[in-house]
Each structure stands twice: as C-alpha cells, then as structure tokens.
C-alpha cells in the first residue's frame, strides 16, 4: 500500500513539540515526522506546533528549476505575490549535471523571462547555465526559499496551506490562493533493485571522471548519459565495463557520441556486456547475467546511469491523479491545472513517467499558460 501524508498528531497521541534550539540551532519550532502503520496502510503524520506563524502570498511555486523560475517570473509579471520553495539549491537538477557538461541545445532555447543567454561557444556549458539562471533570479528579485522541503499541501482552491521544513529543521507554514508544482524528475534515480545497490561505491549521479582513475568501473545503461560517462572514465584512465540490458546501445545516442563509444567497444578499449543484467554488487566484484551465462568481474565503483523519475508518491499525496494507461497526471492541456482545483503542474512532470517528452526547451513556456489562467481567475 502507498504512503499517505497527514498533518496533525496520530490518533491517540499527544503532539510532540520541540524548540528550534533542539535542532541544529534552528530559530523557531521544529516539526516532527512520524510514520504510523494502521493495518495494511501507512501514514506519515507531521506534528506541527499550534503557535506556528503563517506567511501569506498569492501563489506558491514548488521547485526552482528553469521551469519553476519561469513560472514565478510570469506569475509575478501578472501582478501577483509569488514565493518559490526549493528543497535544494536554485536549478538543483542542473547543479547535479556532470561538471563539464555541454548542453545539446543552443542558448536561446534555454532562455526564460526575456533575458538573453550568452555562451562562449555555439552550445552553453553547465557552468554558463548556472550563471545565467542565477542572473535571471536576481534580475527579477524572485522570492526563493532554498533548502526547504514541502511536506504537505492542504486546504482548497483559494486557501491552500503549505507546510514545510527548512534546512535547520524548523517548521514553516504558508497560505496561498494557487499552487504550482514544478518539481522535475532528476531527484529520484530509477533503481536496479539488486543486492548491494546501496553500497557506498554505487553512484546514480556522475560528476567527473577523475576519482575513477586506475579503478575498475562498471557503467550501467545504454543511453547518452551512460555513453558519455563510459567515455569520460576511459579517457581518464579507468578500466571501464559497460553493461546494458538491451542487445544494442540506444540509437538515440547523439550522432557524434555513438560512433565513439561503438569504436571503443569494438576495439576492446571499453568492455561491454549487452543484453545483460546486473544480478548483485559486492565490495570488490560485480555479478552479471549475460547471454552466455553468469559472469563475475572485478569492480571498484558502479555508475548506474539508469535514468530518473518523478516523485509519484509525493505528487499523489498532494492529490494529483495519474491516468492508469498513459501514466501521465490528469491536467487541462490549455491551462495545466490538475484535477485538484487551483493546483497546476509545470515542466517535465506534466508528462508523468514519459520524461523524454518535455525538456527545458518546451517546459519553459508553461509559466505563461499558467499565469494567463491564474490572472483570468483572480482578476490580475
């Protein structure tokens, strides 16, 4: 059964309260989270202090990625007070990208808020993108709370209550007329669900190849990320093995990368097990099921480039309904309002589990759609 979140003390208990001084020096009351099982169901209760102060705004945006920033800008330009809440840093997903990443797209397709983006070369780098989005946030003086986790959204259209926990554990509460969810999908890796996946040597995010010099590295996956990761590590002096569950690498790998990774495999510079699956991970080895039988190889690190997915459980706890066949959340295609009145979806989560349908390039326009509908309904 799924996990249902509720605000308030669990039945038959007294709410626990702690001062902020008990939690990393937080200034303010601390919320307490407790999981309770009742039969086959699990509930997550957030015990909040009765004297918790509230901050009121017109619109809350959850998520400060490029799409979340674009939404905040467009709604703010329509004349509304907006607060954006982000559990990490501004454009947290981009920050997690590989350090030396170059985007596949050109600068103008990443622009938001009518602010030009410049790049030294034809395509921008991760560093240039981070600098750009910081500049945009500063230009519009966006009200962004970083390192703050949204726990629950209760209430109804016109009177939503958003309860959060900030970086030092202090409880925060906001009231808003409308809520926009732009939470992206890069925070939850698609797991292999094999023994040993939680060992410290297993990484679902790749930053740079230097730490893997002169090590036995297994790269799991057959898409762009896996190919780039394998090539980087090979050129940094790692002994690389690529493992992919399909008989061939993805034909969607970028045209300048696919010949490179294919030739490295062909010449034996990168070992490859195609049509194969990882069975278990041990401290110094990796066990693989291949078409020729089981194989054990030496291994120091595993880079699992197996993809990422939206936080479906969190979205469902907020009342977002997913279509059983398409696995997409139900929204009005013109306004992006969800089945929960007053709550909008923006960015890649509009596509649900189909994470290859929406990118920064098209998700950045969602803010205009949403702002137009909010202005029509609230008279902005």
N, C-alpha and C positions, 0 to 999 in steps of 0.2 A: 504494500500500500504506500501511497505518497506521503510526503511530509506537509502537514497543514500548519500555517503560522497563525498565531492568535496573539492579540495584545491583551495583557492583563494577567493576574495570577491564576495558576491552575486551580481547578476546583478543590476545595477542602484545605487550601494552604493560605498562609499569610504572605503577602508580597515581601520579598527581601529588598532592603534598601541599603545602599552604601553611599558614602560621600565620595566626591571626586578624589579626595586626598588618598583614598584607599586604592586608586587605580592609576599608577604611573603619574601621580601628581595632577590629575585632571581637575580642572576648576568647574565644579558642577556635579550634579547627581549622575550616578552610573546605572545604566540599565543592566538587567540580569537576564540571561537567556537560559532556559531550562527545557530539555526535551522530556516529554511525558508520553508513555505508552498506555493506551486505553484499548484493550483487546487487540485487534489487528491494526489499529490506526496509531499513527504517531503524530503528536502535536508539539509545536515549538512555541512556548509561551515567552513573551517578552514582558517582564515585570518592570513597569515604569513608575517612577516616583509621582505621587499625587500632586506635588507642587511644581511640576515641570513647566517652565515658561514656554511660550509659543512665539514663533515668528510668522507673520502673515505676508504672503505675496500673491500675485495673480496666478503665476504659472511656475510649477516646479519641473525642471528638466533633469532626468536621471541619466547620467552619463555625459562625460565631457570629451568624447572623441570628436572627430571632424563633423559628424552629423549632429551630435548633441550641441556643439558650438554653433553650427549653422541654424539649428532650431532656436537657440537662445537669442541669437542675433536677430532673426526675422521676427520673433515674437516681441522682442524689445523694441525694434523699429516700428512695430504696430502700436506702440504706446503702453505696453504692459510691463509690470514689475516681474522680473524673472530671477529665480535662483536656480543655479545648476549644482547638482550634487554628484560627486565622482568618488568612487571608492579607492582609486589610485591617484596618479598624477594626471594633469591635463594631457589629452591624447595618449592615454596609458598604453593602448594597444600598439601604437606606433613606436612608443618608447621601448616596447619589448621586441621590436623587429631586430634582425641582425644588425650589428653596429655599422657595418659597411654596406648596407643595402642600398641599391639604386632602384627607384620605382620603375615599373614597366611603362608608365604613362607620362605625359608631358605636364609641365607646371600648371597650365591654365585649367586642366581638368581636376585639379585638387583645390582650386580656389573657392573660398566662401566669403560671404559678406562684401562682395565687390572690392576686395583688396587684392591687388596683383601679387602673384608669387613669382619670385625670380630664382634662377638656378645658374650655376656656372656653366653647366653643360646642357645638352638637349633635355635630359631627364633628371629630375631632382633626386637628391640623396635623402636618407633618413634624417641626417643632421639638418639639412636645409628645410625639410618638412617640419621638424620640431620647432625650429626657429620661427618659421612662418606662422604656425598656429599659436605660438606664444604671442607673437606680434599682433595677430588678429584679436586675441582675447584681451590684450592690453588696450588696443585701439578702441574697442567698444566698451571697455571698462566692465566686462562681464562679471557678475557676482557669482563666483565659483567657490564652492567648498570642496577642497581636495581631501583625500584620505578619510572620507566619511561614507559609511556603509548604510544604505537604505534597508531597513528591516521589514517594515510593513507600510502599506498604504490602505487606510481605512476611510470610511465616510463615503460620500456620494458626489456626483457631478455638482460643482458649485461650492462644495465644502469638503474637500479631501484633507485628511490628516496623515502626514508623512512622518514616521518615527525613524530615527537614525541613531547610529553610534559613531562618534568621531574618533580620531586617531589615538586619543588617550583614554578611550572607553567611556566618555561622557555621553549621556543621553541627550538628544536634541529632538525637537518637535516643530513641525511647520504646518501651516494651513494654506491651502491653495484652491483656486477655483478650477484649475485644469492641471493635468499631469501629462508629461511627455516622456515616454520610455525610449531611450536611445542607448541601450546597454551593450550593443555589439555582440560579438561571439568569441573573441580571442582569449577569454579568460578561462575557458574550460576545455582542456585537451580531450580528444577522443582517445580513450584508454584502450590498451591491448587486452586488458583483463587476463593477465598471465601471472603466475607466481614470480615474485621478485621485481615486479614493476615499481614497487615503492622503495627500492634500494636507492641510496644517495647517488649512485653513479648513473641513474637513469634520468634523462632530461627531456622534457616535452617542448622546451624552447631552446633555440640556438642563437647565440650571440656572436661568437667569433671563434676561429679555429685554433688559436694559439695554445689554449690549455691542453689540447689533444696531441700535441707534437710527440712523436715516438711512442704512441699508445695504440692499442688495438681498439678501434672504434667501429661500432655497428650503427648504421643509419637505417631506420625503418621507414619505408614509404617509397612511392614511385611518382610523386608529383614534383612541381617546381621546387618546393622547399627542400625536399629530400635530395634532389639532384644538386642544388646549389650547395647544400650542407656537405654532401659527399665530396664534391669537387674542391671546396674550400679546405676541408680537412686533409684530403690527399695532398694538395699543394703546400700545406703547412707541415708535411712530414708525418702524418698519421698513417697507420695501416688500416685501410677502410674496407669494410664489408657492407654492401647494400643488400637489404632484404625487402622483397616486395611480394605481396600476396597474389598478384596477377602475373600471367605468363610474360607480359611485356610492360615496359615503362609507359606511363601515360603519354599518348600522342599530343596532349595539351601542354606539355612542357615547352617553354619558349623556344622558338626556332633556332636561336643561337646557343642554347644550352644543351638541347637534345643531342646534337652530333658530338659535342664534347664528352658528355657522360657516357654515351654509347661507345665511343672510341676508347675511353679509359677502361671500360669493361671488356671490350673486345681484345685489347692488348694485355689484359691481366693486371693492369695497374690498380684497378679497383675490383675486388672480388664481388660477385653478385650471386645471390640465390633468388631466382624468380619463381613465381608460382609456389612460394614457400611461406611458412608462418613461424613466428617465434612461439616456442612451447613453454619455456621458462628461462628465467635470468638468474644466474648465480654470481657470487662475488667476483670470480675470475673467469667465467665462461658464459656462453650463450648456447642454448639448445634449440635447434631449428628442425621443423618438419619440412623436408624437401620432397620433390617427386621421386628421388632416388632413395628415400629413407631418412632416418633421423641423423643429424649431424651436430656435433659439439665443437665450438670454435673458441679460442682464447678471446677474452674480452675485458677491457678496462672501463669502457664507457658505452652507453647506449643513448643515441639521439633519436627519439621517437617522433618523427615528423609525420604523424598520423592524422593531423587535422584538428579542428576545433569546432565547438558547437555552442549555440546559445544556452543560457541558463534557463532551461524549460521549467524546471521546478520552481525557480523564483518567479518567473512570469506567470505561471499557473497560480501561484499563491496570491498574486495580485488580481486574479480574476480574468486573466487573458485566456481565451478559449482557442484551442488548436483544432483545425479540421482533421478528422481521422484519416482521410485519404491523402491529402496533399501535405500534411504535417506543417501547414502554414497557419499562423494566427488569423483569426477572422477579423478583417478590417474593412472599412469603407474605402474603396480604391481611390476615391476622389479627395477625401478628407484625411484618411489614415486614422480615423477614430476607430477604436476597438469596440467589441461588443459591450464593454463596460463603459457606459456613457461618460464623457469628459476625459477619458484616458486615451492617449494617442500613442502610436508606435512609429518609430522612425529608424531609418538605416537598415542594416542587414537583417535585423530581427523581423522585419516585415515579411521576409522570405522564409522565416522559420528555419527548418533544417536544410533548406536549399541555399547554403551560404555562398554559392558561386553565382548567384543571380544579381546581387546588389553589392556595390562597392562604393568607395568614397565618391567616385565619378558621378554616379547617379543618386546615391543616398543624400548627397549634399543639397538636393533640391526639395527634399521632404519638408524642410523647415518652412519654405514658402507656402506649400499646400496647407500645412497645419496652422500657420499663422493666419492665413486667409479665413479658415473656418472659425478659429477662435475669435477673430475680430468680428465676424458676422454674428456670432452667438452672444458675445459680450459687449458689442457696440463700440469696438475700438476704432 
